[in-house]
Amino acid sequence: MEITLRGHHLLCVHGFRGMGYSPEFVEKMAGIVKDIRNEEKDFNIKVVAALDDACMACPHRGMIKCEADENSNEHVLSMDEKVIRHLGLEKNISYSKTMLVLLTASKVQPDDLDYLCKRCSWLPYGVCKEGIKELKEKINRN
């Protein structure tokens, strides 16, 4: 099994609480999140700065880019690039899910999201920072 995730979705999965752009998107993201949070499962994740598996169910997905508004594709690409750089990853390379989760827990602080996810419409809800905090606590317990 391999999934494709854009850079910023590597962080979103930890804060996901069932909110989304449409019922189809929520269902798709919930499935991805369930697999990522399942400690018994490991699989490869191809990291991209482009449309990914979660985007396939998004009502804002165009043929080749995000079309939520005229600036949305630029915005999500900038978040992808910042997250990929912050984690020290390369685009279009596959990594094990377990390694990516551990890397996120070690390299991302909740307040890093103020920069990495600047202007994201979900950031004000606080669930993303909460998710990163919970991830770090969980990894530190184990």
GIDAPE-V118052 format. One record per residue. N is the residue number from 1. RES is the residue in one small letter. SS is DSSP state (@ for helix, = for strand, . for the rest). PSI is psi in whole degrees, 0 to 359 (NA if undefined). OMEGA is omega as a letter, one per 30 degrees, with the letter a starting at -180 (999 if undefined). Layout:
n=[N:N]
res=[RES:RES]
ss=[SS:SS]
psi=[PSI:PSI]
omega=[OMEGA:OMEGA]
This chain:
n=[1:2:3:4:5:6:7:8:9:10:11:12:13:14:15:16:17:18:19:20:21:22:23:24:25:26:27:28:29:30:31:32:33:34:35:36:37:38:39:40:41:42:43:44:45:46:47:48:49:50:51:52:53:54:55:56:57:58:59:60:61:62:63:64:65:66:67:68:69:70:71:72:73:74:75:76:77:78:79:80:81:82:83:84:85:86:87:88:89:90:91:92:93:94:95:96:97:98:99:100:101:102:103:104:105:106:107:108:109:110:111:112:113:114:115:116:117:118:119:120:121:122:123:124:125:126:127:128:129:130:131:132:133:134:135:136:137:138:139:140:141:142]
res=[m:e:i:t:l:r:g:h:h:l:l:c:v:h:g:f:r:g:m:g:y:s:p:e:f:v:e:k:m:a:g:i:v:k:d:i:r:n:e:e:k:d:f:n:i:k:v:v:a:a:l:d:d:a:c:m:a:c:p:h:r:g:m:i:k:c:e:a:d:e:n:s:n:e:h:v:l:s:m:d:e:k:v:i:r:h:l:g:l:e:k:n:i:s:y:s:k:t:m:l:v:l:l:t:a:s:k:v:q:p:d:d:l:d:y:l:c:k:r:c:s:w:l:p:y:g:v:c:k:e:g:i:k:e:l:k:e:k:i:n:r:n]
ss=[.:=:=:=:=:=:.:.:@:@:@:@:@:@:@:.:.:.:.:.:.:.:@:@:@:@:@:@:@:@:@:@:@:@:@:@:@:.:.:.:.:.:.:=:=:=:=:=:.:.:.:.:.:.:@:@:@:.:.:.:=:.:.:.:.:=:.:.:.:.:.:@:@:@:@:@:@:@:@:@:@:@:@:@:@:@:@:.:.:.:.:.:=:=:=:=:@:@:@:@:@:@:@:@:@:@:@:.:.:@:@:@:@:@:@:@:.:.:.:.:.:.:@:@:@:.:@:@:@:@:@:@:@:@:@:@:@:@:@:@:@:.]
psi=[135:139:163:127:138:156:308:336:341:333:320:322:335:339:355:129:24:6:153:187:341:162:323:319:315:316:315:313:321:320:317:314:318:315:319:323:349:107:342:343:135:145:171:145:120:122:126:164:74:180:141:191:322:321:335:337:7:134:347:2:126:192:320:359:168:133:31:319:181:339:358:319:316:317:311:326:322:322:318:309:317:317:315:315:314:322:353:33:171:144:149:24:145:138:156:144:314:317:318:321:314:320:316:315:325:331:347:125:150:318:346:335:336:327:309:325:25:132:10:135:341:340:317:340:338:353:331:313:320:318:318:319:314:320:312:317:317:315:320:331:326:NA]
omega=[l:l:l:l:l:a:a:l:l:l:a:a:a:a:a:a:l:l:l:a:a:l:l:l:a:l:l:a:l:l:l:a:l:l:a:a:l:a:a:a:l:a:a:l:l:a:a:l:a:l:a:a:l:a:a:l:a:l:a:a:l:l:a:a:l:a:l:l:a:l:a:a:l:a:a:l:l:l:l:a:a:a:l:l:a:a:l:a:l:l:l:l:l:l:l:l:a:l:a:l:l:l:l:a:a:a:a:l:l:a:l:a:l:l:a:a:a:l:l:a:a:a:a:l:l:a:a:l:l:l:l:l:l:l:a:l:a:a:a:l:a:999]
